């Protein structure tokens, strides 16, 4: 969550029209709620109504506590109340209730708006439905508990390695996991190595070697391949239990667990935390971390990078005419085309709404050359993203709400070259954003590099 959405000391500029504010709120995918100083709701955006099931009319005039219920944590409620009483910010998770009575987990950020005298005038709440993430975390916890029960029940694969002869004996669980012949009395080290995924074999042998030399405990997670070709993740742990009088290892035993379910659950949690759920490109949180890393690298290498901001032209008209499903399909298509146009080392992210950002790295140490490379990639993006696309849904059927599934909307791209040490991350983002708006102001469907006169 971007905690800069509502800073406690932020004061809105005078003259900002209601229409502009409403339009901005509609593009935000997170729920936004505005209250007065007594926490009485003045406004909510469409994302908030989608999350809660309440219409805007049903929300306005009510205290924002109406989403709380019998299973909402009293301690969290107290923390929210105390923060609002003193005009402080709050960030945390709370269980809330939708209009139909179903519960959802709310990742909530509350910030106070204050006047020039420091008096709280309003509160802004930003809410995000994290129920899916919570379900995965619960499934992960339950999976860990099942794993503990499995260990107690003897469901762990055991291996016993005679280092002198190279023979490795296993229990029934190990044989079951690998799909081996249960009547085979023992296996060789080569049999064991052949069951390790080729990409992981080198690292596993390195860890085993360190353990045999007595330098560290053997514990490693890697992929194995069953006799039927199935790949699965295991956590392997072992120790040398017998050595010769001169310290040479003679026997090593260990236990191996199938942790595929845990690995996949962790990957899903990471995906929810760092990737845009619609387009599957990076979200703003991970993007800003990658941009920081790129600034550090360019400062060290003295090579240029480039930051590109892309915004779809006339996207609102597309949504209004064909509906949000068509808009979502267009965004998915845009993200796919972006990844196809850039290099593997480049980074693509969705900032929100119809705005994307791309980090180009390793453009060389010469500014002119870097400018030409960035321009070439940006123009390639502009041409590809502005081309007619055939939109398909998750079942690969053409979106019938659009004439024969065909849609075309151009893109405006702003570009800013950078080299770490010469510009801050905040200024870099602001300048790329400024160049993008200059491209849009000039009619769209074009690439605009940031220059001082574009500010």
N, C-alpha and C positions, 0 to 999 in steps of 0.2 A: 504494500500500500504506500502511495506517495504521501508522506506526512506533510508535504508543502502545500497540499490542497487548501488548507485553512490554517494559517499561522495565528497564534494568539494575539499578535500585535498588528495583524493585517487590518487595514482600513480601506474599504472599497473606494475607488476613485469616483468623484462626483461626475454625473453626466453619463454614466454607463446605463444604457437603456434596458428596460425590462425585457424587450425582445431579444437583445444580445445575450442577456443572462440566461433566459429560458432556452435559447438555442444551444448555449454552452452546456447547460445542465442535461439537455437531451442527448448529447453526444457522449456523456460520461457513462461508462458501463457499471459503475458502482452506484449504489443508492445514496442520494444526498437529501438531507432534511435540514431545514432552517427553522429555528424557533426564536421566540423573544427571550428576554432575560429570565422569564419564569418557566421556561421550557414548554411554552405553548406553541404548537406547530403553526408556522406561517406558510410554508411551502415545502413540497417534495417533488422530486423529479420522477420521470417515468420508470427508471430502473428501480426506484424504491417501491413503486406500486407493483411492479412485476415480482419483486422478491417477497413482499408481504401479502399481496392479494387484495389490499385495500386501495380504493380509488383515492385520488387527490382530495376530493370533497369529503370523504370519510375520515381523512387524516387531519385536515386543517381545523384548528380550534381545539384539538385534543392535546393532552399532555403526552409527551413522547413515551411515558412509561406504559402506555396502553399495550405495547407489544410484549410486555413481561407477563409471566404466568407462574403457576405453582412450582415448576421445575427450574425456573430462573434462579441462579445462584444469589442468595441474599448478600453475601460478602461483596460480590461484584456490583450489585445494585447500590450498596452502601458506598463503594468507591466512586461510582458515577455521581451519586448525590453529593458527596463531599467535594468532588472536583467542581461541579456546577455551582455549589454554594460559594466557593472562593474564586470563581472565574478561572479555573485552571483547565488544562487539557486532560483528556483521558484516552487511553489506548488499551484495548483488551478484547476478550472474547466472552460472549454471553449467549445463553440459550433463549431464543425469542419464539413467539407464536404468530403464525399467519392467521389470516381472517378465517380460514376453514378449520382452524384448530390444530393443524400440524405444526410441528416444531422445526426450527432451523437454527443452525449455529451462525452467529453474527460476529464477524470481525469488525469491531466498532472503533472509530476515531472521532472524538468530540473536541472541538476547539472553540474558544470564546473569542468573539469580536468585541473590541473595546473602543470607546470614543477617545477623544484627545485628552480627556481627564483621567483615563484609565478605568472608567466605569463600564462594566459589561452591558452591552446592548443586545447582543444576539448570540446564539450558539449555532454552529454548523456541525452536523453529524454526517460522517461518511461510513456507509455500511456495505459489507461484502458478505454474501452467502458462502460460507466455507463448510457447509454440511457434508459435501462429498469428501473433502479432505479429512474431516472428523471421522467419517465412516471408514475411510482407509486406515486411519490411525488406530481405530478400534479393532479393525480386522487384523492389523499388524500386531496389536497387543494380544489378541486372542490367538493369533498364529504362534507368537512366542510362547504363550502358555501351553499350547498344544505340543510345541517342541520340547518343553520341559517335561511334560507328561510322557512324551515318546521316549525320552532318555531314560526316565525311571522305569518305563515298561520294557526296556531293552531294545528300543527301536533305533539304535545307533549302529552304524557300520564300524566294525572293529578290524584293524589290520595289524599283523605281527610280522615284522620283517627280520629275517635272518640275514644279516649283512654279509657274512662269510660265504654262504651258499647262494644268496640271491633269491631265496624262496620267500614268498609272502603268503601267509595264511590269513583267511578272512572269515568273519562270521556270516550267518545266513542273511542278515540285513544288508551287508555290503554286496553280497552276490545278487540279492534281490534288486538293489538299486541299479546295478550295472547290467542286470539281465544275463549273468553268466551261468554256466553249467553248475548246478548245485552239487553234482557228484564229483567235481574236480577237487582233489584234496588241497592243492595249493596253486599259486600263480607265480610267475617270475616278475622281476622288477620291470622287464621289458613289457610284459602284459599290462602292468600298472601304468607305465609311461604312455602306452598306446591308447589308454582310456582318457588321457588328459587332453583338453582342447589344445591344438597346436599353438594358438596364440598365447596360451598361458603356461606351456610346458617349461620354457626357459626360466620364468620367474619361480615356478614351483621347485625346480631342481636347484636353483640358487638358494632358496630358503631352506631346502633340505640340507644342502651343503654347509650352510652356516650352523645348522643344528648339529650336524655330525661333527663339526669342528669344535662344538661346545661354545660357540660365540653368542648364540641366542636361542630362545625357545622356538620350536617349530609351530607356527600357526598361520594359516593362509586360507584365503577364499578364492576359489577358481572354478572353472567350468570343466565338467567331465562329459564324456560321450558314451552312452550305453551301447550295448551290442546291437540294439535296434536303430541306432543313429540318433536317438533322442539326446539333446543337450540339456544339462541341468547344472545349477550352481550348488557347490558344496562348501562347507566350512570344515577344514581339515586341521587337526591338532595332534601333535605327537611328541615323544621324548625318547632319547636314548636311555635305555634302562640297564644296559650291560656294556662294559668296556674291558679291554685287555689290561694287563698290568702296566703297559706303556701308554695307555690312554686311547688306543684305537677303538672305534665303535664296533660292537659285535651284534647288538640287537636293539631294535627300535620298535615301539608299539604306538598306536594312535587310534583316534576315533574320528569318524567322518559323518557329517550330518547333511542332509539335503535341505538347503536353505533357499531354494528357487522361489518359493512363495514370498519369503521375506525380501529378497532382492527385487522382485517385481513390484512389491508394494512400496518399497523405498523409492524405486524409480518413478512410480506413479505420484507419490507425494512430492518428489522433486519437480516433476513435470507441472503439477498444480501450482507450486510455489514460484517457479521461475519461467514458465512458458504461458503464452496467451492460449487459453483453451479453445478458441475458435480457429485460429490460423496455425497454431503449433509453432510459431516463431517465438523468439525471446520476448518476455514482457519488459516493461520499463525498468523494473528493479534489477534484473540481471543485466540488461543492456548498460545501465549506468556503471555497473561494476566492470563490465568488459571495456567500456570506454576509458575508465580510469586506468586499467591495465595497459591499454593501447597508448595512452599518453605517457605512461612510465617507459614503455618500450621505445617509443619514438624519441624520447629525451635521451635514452641511452644510446640508441643507434644513430641518432641525428638523421633519420629518414622521415619523409613526410607520410602522413596519413590523410584521410579525408572523411568528413562527416556529411552524409546526405540525408536531408529531410524530404519526404515525399508525401504529398497530400492529393487525394483524388479530386478532380474537378467535377462539379455537378453531382456529387454522390448523394446529396440530400434529395435531389430530384429523382434519382433512381429509387431511393427508399420510398419516397412519397408516391411514386407512380406504381411501383411493382411490389412494394411491401418489404419488410425487414428480412424475410427469407432470401429474397433475391439479393438484397444488400449483403447479407452474410456470405452468400455464395460468391459474390464478387470479391469480397475481402479475402476469402480463402484462395480464390484464383490469383489475386494480386500477390499474395504471399508466396504462392507456388512459383509464379513467374520471376519474382525477385530472386529467389534462391537459385533459379536456373540461370539468371543473368550474371550473378556475382561469382567470385572465386570461393573455393572451400574455406580459405583463411579469413574471408570477410564475414561480417556479422549483420544479420537482419533482425529487426525487432518491430513490434507494433506498439506505438505510444498510446493508442486509444482512438476510438472512433475510426476515421478513415486516414489516420496519419501514421506513417511508418518512418523508421530511421535505419540507416545502413552505415556501418563503419568499414571503410576501406583501409587496409594496412599495407605496409611495405611498398610505397610508391616511389622509392628511391630518394637520394639526397639532393637531387637537383629540382628546384621549385618548378621550372618550366616543364620538365619531363613529368613531374608529379601532376601538374595541372592538366596536361594533355591526357594522361592515363585516367585521371578522375573524370574528365570531360567525356572520354570515350565510353566509360562504363555508365555514366549518368545518362548519356544520350541513348545508349543501348536499352537502359531501363525505361526511359521515356517512350521509346518506340514500341517496346514490348508491352508495357503496361497500358498504352493507349490503343492497342490493337483490339479488334473485335474478339470477344471470347464467347465460348459456348458453355454456359453455366450448367453444372450438374450437381444434384444433391448427393447425399451419402450413399444412396442406392445406385448411383451412376446414371440416374434418369435425368434427361434434360429438363430444366426448370420450365414448366409449361406456362407459368405466369408471364413469361417473356416471349415475344415473338420468336418461335422456333428455338428458344433458349439462347438467342443471340443478344449480346449487350456490348456497348462500347462507351467508356467514359475515360477521358484523358487524365493526365497526371502532371502536377507541377512539382519540380524538384529544386531544392536549394542545396548548394554545395559550399563547404568551407574547408580549405586545406588547413592542416594543423601539424605542429611539431611540439612534443612535450617540452615544457619549460617556457614556452612563448605565450601560452594562453591557459586560462583556467578552464575546468570542465564546464562550469556554469556559463561562462562567456562563449565557449565554443558552441554549446547547444543553442544559446540565444542567437548567435550569428547565423548558424545554419537555418534556424527557424525563420529569421528575418529574410534571408535570401529566398527561402521557399515562398514566403508571402509576396516578395517582389515579383517572383515568377508568376504567381497567381494574379497579382495586380496587373501584370502586363498582358493578361489574356489567357494564361494557363497553357498547358501542353508544351512546356518548355523547361530548359535547364538554366538556372541562374546561379552564378558564383557570387559569394559574398565579397563585396568591396566596401570601403569606408562610406561611399556615397549611397549605399543601399540601406544603411542604418536609419 
